């Protein structure tokens, strides 16, 4: 792979990391809000909607993390490397 394509992939990793951070924060906030609900509210429509959102976001967060890890290994990036460099 040439250096231009590698640079584009490094840029993509930076974008994926940003997206992962956003999605993880939203998922975690929703989980914390759901956990704070009483048992009765957890089974109410809003509680069920929150639970569904968590169930949707969780695998997305995991898949983004896996994509970042795979690309980072391929590109030889460390966890502390700035992929935009």
Backbone bond lengths (Angstrom), bond angles and torsions (degrees), N, CA, C in turn:
res aa  C-N    CA-C-N  psi(-1)  N-CA   C-N-CA  omega(-1)  CA-C   N-CA-C  phi
1 X - - - 1.449 - - 1.527 107.78 -
2 X 1.323 116.24 134.97 1.460 118.91 -177.31 1.532 111.20 -79.30
3 X 1.323 115.31 169.41 1.468 120.86 -173.92 1.529 112.46 -66.28
4 X 1.316 117.51 -30.90 1.469 120.24 178.84 1.529 109.86 -65.97
5 X 1.303 116.31 -45.29 1.470 119.93 179.39 1.523 110.83 -66.70
6 X 1.333 117.15 -39.54 1.472 120.13 177.01 1.521 110.73 -61.63
7 X 1.320 116.73 -41.34 1.461 120.82 178.54 1.520 110.69 -63.20
8 X 1.317 116.54 -39.65 1.471 119.95 177.90 1.528 110.89 -64.86
9 X 1.336 116.52 -39.73 1.460 120.10 177.78 1.526 111.15 -66.30
10 X 1.335 117.45 -39.65 1.463 120.24 176.82 1.522 110.50 -61.78
11 X 1.321 116.34 -39.48 1.463 120.79 176.99 1.537 110.18 -64.19
12 X 1.326 116.05 -40.85 1.466 120.61 178.07 1.530 110.84 -62.44
13 X 1.329 117.19 -39.28 1.468 120.83 177.87 1.522 109.96 -61.77
14 X 1.321 117.24 -41.76 1.467 120.83 178.45 1.527 110.50 -60.45
15 X 1.325 116.63 -43.01 1.463 120.89 178.51 1.530 111.13 -66.05
16 X 1.327 116.32 -41.28 1.464 120.02 178.12 1.527 111.23 -63.25
17 X 1.330 116.74 -39.83 1.467 119.90 178.19 1.521 110.85 -62.70
18 X 1.315 117.08 -41.41 1.457 121.07 178.12 1.529 110.40 -64.38
19 X 1.312 116.80 -46.21 1.461 121.31 178.22 1.523 110.85 -61.69
20 X 1.329 117.18 -42.60 1.458 121.61 178.97 1.525 110.52 -59.58
21 X 1.327 116.30 -44.84 1.461 120.72 -179.86 1.528 111.51 -60.68
22 X 1.314 116.53 -43.69 1.471 121.32 179.51 1.525 110.27 -63.70
23 X 1.326 116.56 -50.26 1.466 121.09 -177.36 1.532 111.19 -63.20
24 X 1.333 116.45 -39.91 1.461 120.69 179.91 1.528 110.87 -65.79
25 X 1.325 116.71 -41.89 1.469 120.70 178.05 1.526 111.00 -61.55
26 X 1.323 116.60 -45.19 1.471 120.56 -179.80 1.516 110.22 -63.55
27 X 1.336 116.41 -46.00 1.467 120.46 178.93 1.525 111.51 -59.68
28 X 1.337 116.13 -45.34 1.461 120.79 -178.58 1.527 111.49 -66.10
29 X 1.325 117.00 -40.48 1.463 120.43 177.52 1.525 110.68 -63.30
30 X 1.328 115.77 -42.84 1.465 119.97 179.68 1.529 110.38 -65.12
31 X 1.339 116.58 -40.16 1.464 120.62 178.28 1.517 111.18 -63.60
32 X 1.335 116.79 -43.45 1.466 120.71 178.50 1.521 111.21 -63.45
33 X 1.319 116.64 -41.92 1.468 120.28 177.97 1.531 110.89 -64.04
34 X 1.328 115.77 -42.27 1.464 120.13 179.05 1.529 110.64 -64.12
35 X 1.331 116.19 -44.10 1.463 120.34 -179.25 1.529 111.83 -62.58
36 X 1.319 117.13 -27.35 1.467 121.50 -178.95 1.521 112.51 -79.41
37 X 1.324 117.52 -12.41 1.465 120.70 -179.97 1.526 110.88 -72.82
38 X 1.318 114.68 151.33 1.463 119.33 171.93 1.526 108.23 -70.36
39 X 1.320 116.06 161.98 1.465 120.15 -179.29 1.527 111.24 -58.43
40 X 1.317 116.36 -37.67 1.463 120.38 179.59 1.518 112.21 -63.94
41 X 1.321 116.98 -40.29 1.462 120.41 -179.52 1.527 112.32 -75.01
42 X 1.321 116.80 -24.34 1.464 119.22 178.74 1.519 111.91 -65.46
43 X 1.339 116.82 -28.43 1.464 119.85 -179.67 1.527 112.23 -99.00
44 X 1.329 116.57 1.78 1.464 121.27 174.55 1.531 107.88 -77.79
45 X 1.335 117.57 163.84 1.473 119.77 -177.33 1.533 114.62 -52.00
46 X 1.315 118.40 -44.07 1.472 119.92 179.83 1.526 111.44 -65.16
47 X 1.321 117.01 -39.99 1.455 120.88 178.54 1.519 111.50 -64.97
48 X 1.330 116.28 -41.20 1.463 119.99 178.61 1.525 111.15 -66.07
49 X 1.330 116.24 -36.25 1.464 120.31 177.19 1.532 110.86 -66.36
50 X 1.316 116.34 -39.33 1.458 120.20 177.18 1.522 110.40 -63.13
51 X 1.319 115.99 -44.02 1.457 120.82 -179.99 1.530 111.24 -62.84
52 X 1.334 115.88 -39.21 1.466 120.12 177.79 1.532 110.61 -64.59
53 X 1.332 116.67 -41.35 1.467 120.62 178.63 1.528 110.46 -60.74
54 X 1.317 116.37 -42.54 1.473 121.14 178.64 1.530 109.74 -63.04
55 X 1.326 116.11 -43.50 1.462 120.83 -179.69 1.528 112.14 -64.26
56 X 1.325 117.28 -31.16 1.464 121.45 177.93 1.527 110.36 -77.73
57 X 1.329 116.54 -43.56 1.462 120.87 -175.35 1.523 113.35 -71.75
58 X 1.315 117.40 -33.47 1.465 120.68 -174.80 1.530 112.90 -57.31
59 X 1.333 119.86 -52.53 1.464 118.22 179.40 1.532 112.86 -67.77
60 X 1.321 117.77 -28.73 1.460 120.36 177.04 1.523 109.65 -64.09
61 X 1.331 116.45 -45.98 1.463 121.11 178.40 1.525 109.65 -60.09
62 X 1.317 117.08 -44.74 1.465 121.12 -179.86 1.523 111.95 -64.26
63 X 1.339 116.90 -41.19 1.463 120.74 -179.93 1.529 111.42 -67.51
64 X 1.321 117.24 -38.35 1.466 120.08 176.42 1.522 110.60 -63.32
65 X 1.327 116.30 -43.00 1.463 120.47 178.73 1.527 110.79 -61.56
66 X 1.309 116.26 -41.92 1.463 120.63 179.26 1.527 110.78 -64.72
67 X 1.322 117.44 -41.99 1.471 121.09 178.57 1.529 110.71 -63.18
68 X 1.324 116.59 -42.83 1.468 121.14 178.40 1.532 109.86 -61.70
69 X 1.316 116.31 -46.27 1.464 120.70 -179.62 1.526 111.63 -60.93
70 X 1.341 116.75 -46.74 1.465 120.82 -178.42 1.524 111.16 -63.37
71 X 1.325 116.91 -45.24 1.462 120.15 179.47 1.524 111.33 -66.22
72 X 1.321 116.61 -38.73 1.460 120.62 179.33 1.519 111.26 -63.64
73 X 1.326 117.13 -41.50 1.463 120.98 176.44 1.527 109.65 -63.09
74 X 1.309 116.17 -46.72 1.463 120.85 -179.32 1.528 111.45 -59.42
75 X 1.330 116.43 -41.37 1.462 121.64 -177.14 1.529 113.18 -86.48
76 X 1.335 116.39 -5.74 1.453 120.42 -179.46 1.515 113.45 72.37
77 X 1.340 116.22 30.39 1.464 121.17 179.44 1.520 109.69 -88.01
78 X 1.319 116.22 142.65 1.469 121.54 170.61 1.511 107.86 -88.36
79 X 1.336 116.29 166.10 1.454 120.83 177.82 1.515 111.86 -58.95
80 X 1.339 116.65 -32.16 1.461 121.09 -177.10 1.511 113.00 -88.81
81 X 1.354 116.80 -8.64 1.465 119.41 -179.93 1.513 110.50 -66.78
82 X 1.328 115.16 141.10 1.459 121.12 173.18 1.524 105.91 -89.55
83 X 1.341 118.02 108.97 1.456 119.79 -175.33 1.523 113.04 -65.42
84 X 1.325 118.40 -14.56 1.458 119.89 179.62 1.520 111.28 -84.08
85 X 1.344 116.64 -5.23 1.474 119.87 -178.79 1.507 111.09 -79.39
